[in-house]
Amino acid sequence: MAANEKIVVLDFGGQYNQLIARRVREMGVYCEILNYQTPMEAWRDERLRGVILTGGPNSVYAENAPRLPVDFFDIGVPVLGICYGMQLINQLLGGTVHSAAVSEYGHTMLTTSDSALFQNVQRETAVFMNHTDRVDRLPQGFQADAFTANCPVAAFSNAARGIYGVQFHPEVRHSVEGTQMLRNFVFGVCRCEGGYKPDDMIDRMIASIREKVGDGKVVAGLSGGVDSSVASVIADRALKPGQLTCVFVDHGLLRKDEAKQVMETYRDHLGLRVIHVDASDRFLEALEGVTEPERKRKIIGELFVRVFEEEARKIEADFLLQGTIYPDKIESGMGGSAPIKSHHNVGGLPKDSLFDKAHIIEPLELLFKDEVRAVGEALGIPHDMVWRQPFPGPGLAVRVIGEITREKLNILRECDAIYREELKLAGLEEVIWQSFAVMTGIRTVGVMGDGRTYGYCIGLRAVTSDDAMTVEAAEIPYPVLKRVVSRMIGEVKGVNRVVYDITGKPPGTIEWE
């Protein structure tokens, strides 16, 4: 069962390493990630049932490419190589890998065989490819199990040795039957039983916090969102009374009535020790005249830390607790991925911060949003807070396009409140991953009461997702949109046009900035 089995993901720098681990945990099997340089002694674990080698940015034939010792394949458990992992297996065991004449990216049709990986998978199935190299010659004892139009060996195996490889990425949703393939490996090849639950994550996180903090004091940055709330409740359970102090910073960029609602929830429902700091004037002054999105994020991130440091000095705190989750780190360029945009609790940390890396506590850093929610439910946090839609650390600063002014913020707050209220009345609040209004900063000509107007255009955004790595625009019923638009233009002075954003991710991101 869960306590007696685990799958290890061996990381070679691929963008989807945590996604692989997440897919395994979704199946009810504990999974952890180790660096490819982890000493062989770590593999002598009776709970180990299988190993998955991730993709990576290197070519296996490059001089400084990550390697494994050949005797790694004698550890006695099945091995699955994905993309770079497959090519590495091939090269280490005597095959050859070369640059492909035609690279493959994105949606690709795969033709499968009756390999153990492809049980209950269609003969023709769509997968997600992302490679420039390919396997040319197989090692002795291996067979090709799948192919595409441009890749003759898109999967291989040596069933006798329990070694499998796939050139595509079964862990991403674009691989239509990828989850079934991973299940075939985890349960069919590795013989796992399942039974792992979010409660098991809680025990590990509590133990980790206790070990790191000892008798020290912790200051926690609360934003009002589920991530920081779950992290703080876990820390509160891990630590003794008086060790944890939560700080809620009102940066003047919150939604309508949000500060009041958040403080009531933290104090009355969660029983946390919370300090409310109104720093709105400081933030708005620092952002005056700033229009570039990354600059906004950096300013807010640094000022957040400075405010926390001020409170931390008052209570003589030794550690800073943050609700950082895995997508935050990926988008901020951590772990070798390309930076998309800085998150205030990742890319915004100043180099001279009071808290260095050794004194930052991020219990949720390996989890995705839906996993955090599962942990929150297991902790008994109120349902409304657990299922509260994500709200960015920089708040409305990245929903006001261009320069931030109090006028724009006030208009946006009113429009956003109307939008969220109507979606809730329509029963769409929990169906949608994230929904919000955007102050575009664009003024348009309109006509109201037989007169000309020159007002702001408000953008509406609503997306569906399960992990925020990829999203689709939500198909909100047209009557709901009409009510939202009618109320915004009728009730909010200064607005005369509303548009709906149907861009997915990729190519866009969830937030406009």
N, C-alpha and C positions, 0 to 999 in steps of 0.2 A: 504493500500500500504506500501512501504518500511519504511516510516517514522513512521508508526503507528503499526508496528508489529515486534516482535523479538522472536527468540528461544534462550533459555539459555542452555548451556552445563555445567553441574555440575561436577566438576573435582574431581575424587578420586585417582589421581596419575597414571592414565593409560598412556601408551606411545602414544596412538592415539587420545588424547583429542583434540588437535588442528586440527587433520585431520577430526574429526567429524564436528567441527565448519566450517572448510573449505568447506566440502561437502554441508553443508546447505547454505553457502554464494554463492556457485556455482549455487544453485537453484534460486538465486535472493531474498533470505530472510536474513535479518540481523541476525547475531548470535554472541553471546559473551560468554566467559567462566568465571564462578565464582567458587570459592573454595567451597567445600561442607560445610564448617563452616560459610558461609555467613549468617548473621542474617535473620530471617524470614521476617523482615520488607522490605528487598530488593525485596521480591516477590510481594509486593503490587504495581504492575506496570501494568497500563491498556494496555500497548503495548505487554505484555507477552502473547504468544500463546501456548507455550509448553516448556517442560523441558526434556533434555536427560541426564541420569546418565551414566557416563563413566565407563570403566573398571578400574582395579587397581591391584596392586601386592599382596593385602592382601586376606586372607580368611575371610568371613563375621563372622565366629564363633570364630575368634581369639580375644583375650582379648582386644587388643588396636586397633581393626579394625575401620575404619571410619564409623560413624553412621549418621542417620538423625532422627529428631523427627517424630513420627508417624503422627502427624497432618500435616506434610509436604504434604501429599497426599490429603489434603483438600484445596489446594490453588486455585482449580477451573480451572486448565488447564491440558491437557493430559500430561502423563509422559511416557517416553520410557527408559527402563533400558538395558544397553549393558554389557554383561559379568558380572563383579562384580556388576554393577548397577542392573541387573536382579536378582542376588542372594540376594542383599540387600533388594530389594522390597519384595521378597519372605519371607525372614526371619522376616522383620519388621511387615508384615501383617499376620503372623501366620503360615507360611510354614516352611519347614526344608531344610537345605543344608548340605551336607556331602562330604567328599573326594571321588572322583570317583574311581571306581575299575580300569577303563581304562581312562587315560588322552587322550585328543584330541589336536593335534597341526597341523596347516596348512590346506591343501585342504581336505575338508570333504563333503560328499554328504548329503544334507538335504531334507527331505520329508515334504512338507508344507500342510496347510489346506486352507480354504477359509477365514481366518482371514483378517481384514482390512489391516494388514501389508503386506499381500501376494497377493493383488490384482494385476493382470497382471504379476504374477511371475509363472514360471514353477512349476509343481507339484514336480519335482525332480530338484534340483539346487545345484551348488557347492558354499560352503561358506568357510570362513577362521576361524578356531577354534584355541583357545589358552587358555585352561583351565585344571585345575586339580580337581576342585570341581564341583558339579552339584546339581540341584534342585531335591529333593526326593519327598517331599509332598507339594502340592499346597495349598495356603490359600483358605479360603472359598470364593466362587464366581468366582474363576479363572478357566480357562480351558487351557489344553495343545494345542498348535497350530502347532507344528512341532517337528520332532524327527530325530535322526541320528542312526547309527548302535550301538553306545555306549552311547547315551544320549537320554533317553526317553522323556525328557522335554527340547527341544532345543529352544522353544519359548512358551510364554504363554500370556494370556490377561484376563482382566476384562473390556470388552467393555463398560459396564454401567458406570464404574468409569473412563474410558479413560486411563487405565494403561496397558502398554505393556512391554514385556521383551524378549530379544533374548540372547542366550548364545554365539553366534558367533559375528564376527565383520563386520557389513555391510558396514562400512566406508572404508575398504581397497579394492583395486582393485581385489584382489584374490577372493572376494565374487562377483561372476559374476553378480548377479542381486541385489547386495546390495544397489546400488544407487536408484533403483526403490523402494525398501523397505523403504528407508529413505524418498523418495518423498511421498510415501503413508502415512507416519506419518506426515510429514510437511504440505502437502496440503490436504490429505484426512481426517486425524484425527484432526489435529490442525487448519485446514481451513485457512491456510495462502494464501495470494494472490500473493506475489512476487513483483518484481520491484526494488529490491535493486541493486545499481550499484557501481563500484569502486570509483566514485566521492564522494559517501557518506563516504568512508573510508578516503579520503583526508581531508574532513572537520573535521572529528574527530581527525585526527593526527595533523592538524594545530592548532586546539583548545588546544590539550594536550600539544604541544610544547610551545605555548604562556603562558599557565598557569604555566608550570614548570620553564621556563626560566625567565619570567618577563622582567626586563631590563638588564639581565646579558648578558655575551658574550659567544659565542659557537665556539669551534674549531672542524671542521669535518674532519674525516679521509677518504680521497678519494682514491680508489684503481683503478678506471677506469672501474669497473664493474657496472652492472645495479643496484645492491642493494645500494651501497654507493651513486651512482648518484641520484637515486630516493629519498633517504633519505635527501640528501643535497638540492635538488630542493624544497622538501616539507618544510624544515627548512627555506630556503631562502624566501619562500612565507609567512611563519609564522612570521618571525622576521623583525625588522626594519633595514634599511641600516646601515652597520657597526657592527651589532651584530654577524654576521656569517663570519668566516674565514675558508676556506677549505685548507687543507694541503695534497698535493700529494707527497708521499714518493717514490722515486725511490730506491728500495732496491737492485738493480742489478740483480734481479731475474725475470725481465719482459720479455715478448716476443719481437721479432724483431720489432724495430721502435715504440714500444708501448708507451713509455713516450711522444714522440713528438705528436703522434696522440691523446692521451688522453688530453694533455694540450690544444691542439687546440680546441677540442670539448668542454671542460669545459669553456674556455674563450670566444670563438667565437660563440658557439651555445647556451650554457646555461647561459652565462653572469654571472658566479659565480666569486667571489673574491678568487683566488687560489694562494697559495704559493707552488713553486716547490722546494723540498728538495732532493738533490742528496746525499743519504747516502749509496751508493752501496759499497764503500770500508769498511765502518763500519760493514755492514751486512756480507759481504763475509769473513772478518777477524774473526768475531764472530762465523761463521759456519765452519771455517777451521778445518778439521779433524773429524767433527761430521758426524756420519753415521746413528744413530738411529732416525726413523721418528718423534717420539713424542718429542725428544730432539730438533730436528730442529724446530718444530712448537713452542715449548716453547721459544727458543732463539729468533725467529723472532717476536713472539707475544710481548715479553717483550721489545725488542728493538724498535718495532713500537710505543709502548706506550711512551717510553723514548723520542723518537724523537718528538712525538706529545706534550709531556710535555714541551720540550724546546721551541717549537713554541708557545704553550699556554701561557707560562710565558711572552713571548715577547709582546703578545697582551692582557695579563691579562684576559685570558678566565676563565669562571666559570664552563663550561660544555664541555663534549666530546660527539660528535654525531657519531654514528656508524651505518653501514648498516646491522646489524645483522638480519638474518631471522630465522624462526623457525627450519628448519633442522639443522642449525649451532648449536643451543642450544641442540637439541636432541642428535646429535652425540657427543657433548662435555659433555654429562651426566647431563645436567640441568633438573630440574623438576622431579628428581627421576628416570630418565632413565639411562641405563647402558652406561658408556662412551665408545665411539668407537675411536675417535681421537679428539684432541684439535683443535679448530678453533682460529685463532689469535685474533679475537675480542670477544672470550668467555673464553676459558680455558687459554689463554696466558696472561691475565691481572695480573700483579704482585700485591701482597698484599699491598705494600707501594706506590701504584700509586697515583699521584696527584689527580686523579678523583676517588672518592669512588662511591659505587653503586647509591647513591642518586644524583650524578652528571653525570651519564651516560644517554644519550638520545638514545633510540632505537625504532624509530617509526614503524619499519617493523617487530619487533620481533615475532609477532603472524601470520605472513603471509608466504606463500610458494612462490617459485620463480615465478610461472605463475601468481599468484595474484599480485606480485610486478610489473611484466610486464604490467598487466592490469592497475595498478595505473600509471605507467610510461606513457602509451599511453594516459590516461586521462589527464595527466599533460602537454602533448604536447612535451615530450622529443623526440628528433630525433629517428626515427624508428631503425636505425642501432645500436644505443646505447641501446635501450630498448631490442632488440633481440640479443644483444651481448651474446655469450655463457658464462656460468659461468667460472670464473677464480679464483683459490684459493688464499686466502690472502698470504700464504707463497710462492706463485708463482711457479717458476720452481724448487724451493728447494725440493718440494715433487714430482717432475717429473724427478729428477736426483736421481737414486737409489744409496744409499751409499754416499761416500764422494763427496762433491761439489767442482769442480774446474772450472776455467775460460774456459779451453779447452772444458770440457763437456758441459758447458752452451752455448758456441758459436756453437758447433755442434748441440745441441738440438734446439737452436733458428732457425737455417737454416732448419733443418728437419721439425720442427713444421710449419714454414712459408710455405714450399712446400705443406705440408699436408692440411693446411687450405685453401690455394689457389686452390688446385685441387678440394676439396669438394665444394667450392664456385662456381667454373666453372661448376661443375656437377649439380648445383642447389640443393645441399643437406645441405647447411649451416643452414637453419632454420628448416629443417626436423629433424635434429639431435639435441638432447638436449645438448650434449657436445662431443667435439672431440679434441684430442691432441696427441702429440708424447711424448714418454718416453725414457730417456737415461737410459737403463737398467744397464749400467756399465759392462756388460758382453762383453768380446772380443771373437770373433769366427774366425776360419780359413776360408778363401775364396780363390778364384782364379779370377784374373782380368788381362787381357793382357797376358795370359799364365804364369803369375807369382803368387806366394803365397802372400796372404794378411792376416793380423791379425788385424781386425778392430772391431769397436763397433757394437753391435746389438741394433737397435732401435725398440721399441714397439709402436704400434699404438692402440689407444683406441677411440671408438665412441659408444655412447649409446643413447637410446631413453627413455623418461620418461615424466611425467607431473608434478612431484613434488619432484623428487630426492630421495624420500624415498625408492623406488624400481626402478630398471632400467633393461633393456634388451640390449644386444649388438646389435648395428645397423647392418643391412644386406647391407653393401656397395657393389655395383656392382663390380664384379671381374675386369673388365677393368679399373675402376677407381683406384682400389688398385694397379694394375700392373703399371699404370702411376706414381703413388706416389712412389712406390718402385724403379722404373727405374730412376726417377729424383733424389731421395735421394742418391742412390748409385753412380749415375753418377755425381752429382753436389756437394755433400758434402764430402770433404776429411775426411777419417777416419771411414767411415761407409761401411760395406760390407754385412750386413744382416738386414732384416726387418721382424717383426712378427706382427700378428694381434690378439688382445685380445678379446675373445668372452665370457668372464665371466660376469654373471649378478650380480645384487645386490638385495638380498643376493645371494651367499655367499661372494662375493667380495664387495669392495666399488668402487666408481667411480674413484677416484685417486688411484694410486698404493701405495702411502704412506700417 
